Amino acid sequence: MKLEKKVAIITGAGRGLGQGIAYCFAEEGADLVLCSRSFTEVEKTAEKIKSMGRSALPVQTDVTQSQEVQQLVQDTLNTFGRIDILVNNVGGGRSDVGVGGGAVSKRGFSILDLSDDDWDGSYEVNLKSQVYMCKAVASHMKAQKSGKIINISSIAGKTGDPYRMPYSAMKAATINFTRALAKELARDNINVNCICPGLIYTPAWQVGAKILLEKAPAYQTLKAPENVFQEYVKRLVPLGREQTAEDIGRTAVFLASDDARNITGQAINVDGGIVMD
Ligand SMILES: NC(=O)c1ccc[n+]([C@@H]2O[C@H](COP(=O)([O-])OP(=O)(O)OC[C@H]3O[C@@H](n4cnc5c(N)ncnc54)[C@H](O)[C@@H]3O)[C@@H](O)[C@H]2O)c1
């Protein structure tokens, strides 16, 4: 097992990619702290992980709130005594400011439609949350002279998606935040990397596809949200198939393991070949 006796915090672990990453980490022997805004979601993920023979602590946390993030890190230390791995998976949109899952704004796609709230909300969920989490674990990882941080970005952060303008900008910022932090923390034996997922039909994508179907002229003839997603896959993916939460989980396991001890500051695409750089 690649992560035996390691303690990992995974944000947004109640569904979608975060849940997939959690299951892959548990299979490799890690003990887990699972956080989400929804306690019910992470509680269910924690139950499954305990049935796999691992320890799991579900915590209700809003990772855009600095004090809640600090409490999450303190709860982790109180329960497990250490933090080896942080996966910053939370991202997408903030439904309370009109942005749907996957960060497609209900107000429209053009820069003329997007409001201050769309931009501020995207910054909070996608970038500020990762900065708060990294800051909260950094002193602990520096003191133990080891650690692995994995930030979930997106291929949108490399290509720029006109239907998700603030999201694309913030995911690009995540990649460069990762590089800068990797340079700072390298001397303390802490690896910081990004994963850029491609197309996975999670609850976030389901909401985003519904908005595209209603509002984007290019997709209105497609009749069902899943057809919008499949159209993206057909148009964009050279390997011709969608990706899975497990694909992202396995890449995260690799980056969190000793196999990746000399990899830092990278943004690795797991996207069936959409982006080839
Ligand atoms: N699904 C895709 O195709 C895809 C592609 C590229 C990148 N990504 C990225 O992968 C990550 C996960 O995406 P997903 O599709 O699984 O999303 P999702 O919306 O299905 O799941 C996100 C989880 O994060 C939680 N969450 C949201 N805001 C939170 C907050 N402020 N505090 C705590 N928890 C919060 C939600 O409750 C949920 O459990 C995101 O960063 C997303 O941008 C996804």
The ligand as an SDF file (V2000), in Angstrom:
LIG
                    3D

 44 48  0  0  0  0  0  0  0  0999 V2000
  -16.2250   17.4950  -12.6740 N   0  0  0  0  0  0  0  0  0  0  0  0
  -15.3390   17.8700  -13.5790 C   0  0  0  0  0  0  0  0  0  0  0  0
  -15.4380   17.5180  -14.7870 O   0  0  0  0  0  0  0  0  0  0  0  0
  -14.1680   18.7230  -13.1790 C   0  0  0  0  0  0  0  0  0  0  0  0
  -13.2560   19.1040  -14.1880 C   0  0  0  0  0  0  0  0  0  0  0  0
  -12.1650   19.8930  -13.8500 C   0  0  0  0  0  0  0  0  0  0  0  0
  -11.9710   20.2790  -12.5370 C   0  0  0  0  0  0  0  0  0  0  0  0
  -12.8780   19.9190  -11.5840 N   0  0  0  0  0  0  0  0  0  0  0  0
  -12.6200   20.3650  -10.2070 C   0  0  0  0  0  0  0  0  0  0  0  0
  -12.6830   19.2600   -9.3290 O   0  0  0  0  0  0  0  0  0  0  0  0
  -13.1380   19.7010   -8.0410 C   0  0  0  0  0  0  0  0  0  0  0  0
  -14.3510   18.8770   -7.6100 C   0  0  0  0  0  0  0  0  0  0  0  0
  -15.3600   19.0260   -8.5920 O   0  0  0  0  0  0  0  0  0  0  0  0
  -16.7040   18.1640   -8.5820 P   0  0  0  0  0  0  0  0  0  0  0  0
  -17.1630   18.1630   -9.9960 O   0  0  0  0  0  0  0  0  0  0  0  0
  -16.5080   16.8930   -7.8540 O   0  0  0  0  0  0  0  0  0  0  0  0
  -17.6440   19.1720   -7.7240 O   0  0  0  0  0  0  0  0  0  0  0  0
  -18.9860   18.8930   -6.8570 P   0  0  0  0  0  0  0  0  0  0  0  0
  -19.6880   20.2150   -6.7890 O   0  0  0  0  0  0  0  0  0  0  0  0
  -19.7410   17.7390   -7.4100 O   0  0  0  0  0  0  0  0  0  0  0  0
  -18.4200   18.5430   -5.4210 O   0  0  0  0  0  0  0  0  0  0  0  0
  -17.7810   19.5410   -4.6580 C   0  0  0  0  0  0  0  0  0  0  0  0
  -17.8600   19.2440   -3.1750 C   0  0  0  0  0  0  0  0  0  0  0  0
  -17.2860   20.3580   -2.4700 O   0  0  0  0  0  0  0  0  0  0  0  0
  -18.1880   20.7930   -1.4400 C   0  0  0  0  0  0  0  0  0  0  0  0
  -18.0310   22.2420   -1.2540 N   0  0  0  0  0  0  0  0  0  0  0  0
  -18.3500   23.2290   -2.1270 C   0  0  0  0  0  0  0  0  0  0  0  0
  -18.0500   24.4400   -1.5960 N   0  0  0  0  0  0  0  0  0  0  0  0
  -17.5230   24.1910   -0.3670 C   0  0  0  0  0  0  0  0  0  0  0  0
  -17.0150   25.0250    0.6650 C   0  0  0  0  0  0  0  0  0  0  0  0
  -17.0090   26.3610    0.5440 N   0  0  0  0  0  0  0  0  0  0  0  0
  -16.5450   24.4480    1.7960 N   0  0  0  0  0  0  0  0  0  0  0  0
  -16.5590   23.0930    1.9390 C   0  0  0  0  0  0  0  0  0  0  0  0
  -17.0410   22.2550    0.9950 N   0  0  0  0  0  0  0  0  0  0  0  0
  -17.5130   22.8010   -0.1410 C   0  0  0  0  0  0  0  0  0  0  0  0
  -19.5560   20.4180   -1.9520 C   0  0  0  0  0  0  0  0  0  0  0  0
  -20.4830   20.3090   -0.8770 O   0  0  0  0  0  0  0  0  0  0  0  0
  -19.2620   19.0710   -2.6310 C   0  0  0  0  0  0  0  0  0  0  0  0
  -19.2430   18.0400   -1.6780 O   0  0  0  0  0  0  0  0  0  0  0  0
  -13.4090   21.2000   -8.1810 C   0  0  0  0  0  0  0  0  0  0  0  0
  -12.2810   21.9300   -7.7780 O   0  0  0  0  0  0  0  0  0  0  0  0
  -13.6330   21.3600   -9.6700 C   0  0  0  0  0  0  0  0  0  0  0  0
  -13.3930   22.6650  -10.1150 O   0  0  0  0  0  0  0  0  0  0  0  0
  -13.9650   19.1510  -11.8660 C   0  0  0  0  0  0  0  0  0  0  0  0
  1  2  1  0
  2  3  2  0
  2  4  1  0
  4  5  1  0
  4 44  2  0
  5  6  2  0
  6  7  1  0
  7  8  2  0
  8  9  1  0
  8 44  1  0
  9 10  1  0
  9 42  1  0
 10 11  1  0
 11 12  1  0
 11 40  1  0
 12 13  1  0
 13 14  1  0
 14 15  2  0
 14 16  1  0
 14 17  1  0
 17 18  1  0
 18 19  2  0
 18 20  1  0
 18 21  1  0
 21 22  1  0
 22 23  1  0
 23 24  1  0
 23 38  1  0
 24 25  1  0
 25 26  1  0
 25 36  1  0
 26 27  1  0
 26 35  1  0
 27 28  2  0
 28 29  1  0
 29 30  1  0
 29 35  2  0
 30 31  1  0
 30 32  2  0
 32 33  1  0
 33 34  2  0
 34 35  1  0
 36 37  1  0
 36 38  1  0
 38 39  1  0
 40 41  1  0
 40 42  1  0
 42 43  1  0
M  CHG  2   8   1  16  -1
M  END
$$$$
